[in-house]
Amino acid sequence: QLQLVESGGDLVQPGGSLRLSCAASGFTLDCYTIGWFRQAPGKERELISCISASGGSINYAGYVKGRFTISRDNDKTTVYLQMNSLKHEDTDVYYCAASRTWRGPVPVDLSEFDYWGQGTQVTVSS
């Protein structure tokens, strides 16, 4: 079964760090642009960061720039989101998604993403 699986979400104190992983099962990610998204209840899914298939193009939403880092593993099956200096407002469910056609970062068309993970909860609280 072809799927993406996120992991790494947790409860962390403000100022803390987490590393989210997005692992592909049944396929490799080397031909896919990967996006990390967040979504709050009742709100639209929002792009946080994306990395091109080659890894040569990386983009971040302004409010995470300098705090979050997206990267790809050399095994071509995992993409990471390193989250530092976490704030209360970073609390959300985080999703990764893979697209063969979307090049990013704008406009974001969620229908262009071929695979979505199930989401991982990040909670920043003291």
KEGULO-535475 format. One record per residue (C-alpha): residue in one letter; x, y, z. Coordinates in steps of 0.25 Angstrom, whole numbers, plus 2048, in hexadecimal, padded with zeros to 3 digits. Layout:
AXYZ/...
This chain:
Q800800800/L80580E7FC/Q805817807/L80B822810/V80D82181E/E81082D827/S81682B835/G81D834840/G81183C845/D81183E854/L80E84785F/V819851861/Q81C85E869/P81D86B863/G82B86D85E/G82D85E85C/S83085684F/L82A84B847/R82D84383B/L82283E832/S825833828/C81D83081C/A820822817/A81C81C80A/S81780D809/G8178067FC/F81E8117F4/T82981B7F4/L82882A7F5/D83382D7EC/C8298327E1/Y8208397EA/T81F8477F0/I81C8467FE/G813850806/W811851815/F804857819/R7FC85A826/Q7EE85A829/A7E585F834/P7D785A836/G7CE86282D/K7D9868825/E7DF866818/R7EC85D816/E7F7867816/L80586580F/I811867819/S81C862811/C82085B804/I82C8547FD/S82E8517EF/A8308437EA/S83F8467E8/G84084E7F5/G84585A7EF/S8398627F1/I8348657FF/N82986E804/Y823872811/A81787A816/G81D88781C/Y81988482A/V82187782B/K82D87C823/G83A87B82C/R833872835/F82F86682D/T83885E823/I833854818/S83C84A813/R83C83D80B/D84383080F/N84D82A805/D84681D805/K83B8247FD/T83081F806/T82F829812/V82D838813/Y82F840820/L82A84C826/Q833851832/M82B85B83A/N833863844/S82F86F84D/L82186A84E/K816873852/H808871857/E802875849/D80986A843/T7FF860849/D7F885983E/V7F784C836/Y80384B82C/Y80284381F/C80C840814/A80883E806/A80F83A7F9/S80C83F7EB/R81283C7DD/T80C8487D6/W80C8537E0/R81985C7E1/G8158657EC/P81586E7F3/V8098767EE/P7FE8747EA/V7FB8687F3/D7F185E7EC/L7EF8537F6/S7E984A7EB/E7F78497E4/F7FC8417F0/D7FC8327ED/Y7FE82D7FB/W7FB833809/G7FF82E817/Q7F582C822/G7FA83782A/T802839837/Q7FE842843/V80784C848/T804853855/V80C85E85B/S808861869/S80E864876/
